Amino acid sequence: MSGAPEGFPYRVRKNGDVEVRHHGRPAVVLRGAAAARFLTDVETEDPQELMARVTGQYKHGNERTAKQHPRTRQR
C-alpha cells in the first residue's frame, strides 16, 4: 500500500461546479469560489494530493499518537 493518494478523478459541470469522485463515488461538489480556486490550484499542485485534501480522504499523521490516547487504549 503506497502513501500516495489515488483514485480521485474530477469533472467540471456545465454550470461551473467541480465534482470530485473517490473510487467511482461522488465525494464532494465544489461551487463558486471554491471551484474556481480548485481549478487554478490543480494546475500548479499535485492533483491527487489536492483532491485528497479537498475530500478529506487522507491521513492526518496523528494515527499513532491517537492509538495511545487513554480513550482509545484497549482495556
Kinemage of the C-alpha trace (Angstrom):
@kinemage 1
@onewidth
@group {chain A} dominant
@subgroup {mainchain}
@vectorlist {calphas} color= white
{ca met a 1} P 0.000 0.000 0.000
{ca ser a 2} L 1.557 3.271 -1.069
{ca gly a 3} L 1.221 6.563 0.748
{ca ala a 4} L 0.333 8.474 -2.413
{ca pro a 5} L -3.342 9.248 -2.917
{ca glu a 6} L -5.015 7.715 -5.937
{ca gly a 7} L -8.481 7.184 -7.341
{ca phe a 8} L -9.584 10.826 -7.459
{ca pro a 9} L -10.955 11.898 -10.836
{ca tyr a 10} L -12.783 15.202 -11.205
{ca arg a 11} L -15.004 16.811 -13.790
{ca val a 12} L -16.270 20.315 -14.395
{ca arg a 13} L -20.023 20.543 -14.797
{ca lys a 14} L -21.749 22.852 -17.305
{ca asn a 15} L -22.665 25.309 -14.539
{ca gly a 16} L -19.033 25.586 -13.351
{ca asp a 17} L -19.283 23.268 -10.353
{ca val a 18} L -16.460 20.771 -9.865
{ca glu a 19} L -17.356 17.219 -8.884
{ca val a 20} L -14.590 15.177 -7.261
{ca arg a 21} L -15.086 11.421 -7.104
{ca his a 22} L -13.304 8.864 -4.958
{ca his a 23} L -13.123 5.323 -6.332
{ca gly a 24} L -16.116 5.946 -8.576
{ca arg a 25} L -18.369 7.546 -5.966
{ca pro a 26} L -19.104 11.263 -5.616
{ca ala a 27} L -17.028 12.627 -2.736
{ca val a 28} L -17.546 16.393 -2.912
{ca val a 29} L -19.011 19.083 -5.152
{ca leu a 30} L -17.232 22.415 -5.154
{ca arg a 31} L -19.210 25.501 -6.114
{ca gly a 32} L -18.446 29.151 -6.740
{ca ala a 33} L -15.175 30.498 -5.377
{ca ala a 34} L -14.097 27.084 -4.063
{ca ala a 35} L -14.472 25.588 -7.554
{ca ala a 36} L -12.513 28.439 -9.143
{ca arg a 37} L -9.740 28.147 -6.541
{ca phe a 38} L -9.599 24.363 -7.073
{ca leu a 39} L -9.260 24.737 -10.842
{ca thr a 40} L -6.348 27.161 -10.501
{ca asp a 41} L -4.637 25.042 -7.820
{ca val a 42} L -4.999 21.777 -9.734
{ca glu a 43} L -2.735 23.185 -12.473
{ca thr a 44} L 0.122 24.046 -10.104
{ca glu a 45} L -0.123 21.341 -7.404
{ca asp a 46} L -0.262 17.559 -7.470
{ca pro a 47} L -3.892 16.897 -8.499
{ca gln a 48} L -4.259 13.697 -6.471
{ca glu a 49} L -2.991 15.261 -3.251
{ca leu a 50} L -5.152 18.325 -3.773
{ca met a 51} L -8.281 16.221 -4.290
{ca ala a 52} L -7.420 14.101 -1.254
{ca arg a 53} L -7.197 17.250 0.856
{ca val a 54} L -10.434 18.680 -0.559
{ca thr a 55} L -12.376 15.489 0.133
{ca gly a 56} L -10.770 14.743 3.496
{ca gln a 57} L -9.673 11.286 2.322
{ca tyr a 58} L -6.120 11.419 3.575
{ca lys a 59} L -4.194 10.520 6.699
{ca his a 60} L -3.600 13.313 9.144
{ca gly a 61} L -0.391 11.894 10.585
{ca asn a 62} L -1.744 11.535 14.100
{ca glu a 63} L -2.925 7.935 13.932
{ca arg a 64} L -0.022 6.618 16.019
{ca thr a 65} L -0.498 9.298 18.674
{ca ala a 66} L -4.244 8.720 18.802
{ca lys a 67} L -3.678 4.999 19.314
{ca gln a 68} L -2.026 5.745 22.662
{ca his a 69} L -4.743 8.137 23.851
{ca pro a 70} L -6.486 6.996 27.073
{ca arg a 71} L -9.920 6.940 25.416
{ca thr a 72} L -8.818 4.581 22.655
{ca arg a 73} L -6.463 2.281 24.560
{ca gln a 74} L -7.538 -1.313 24.953
{ca arg a 75} L -8.766 -2.081 28.460
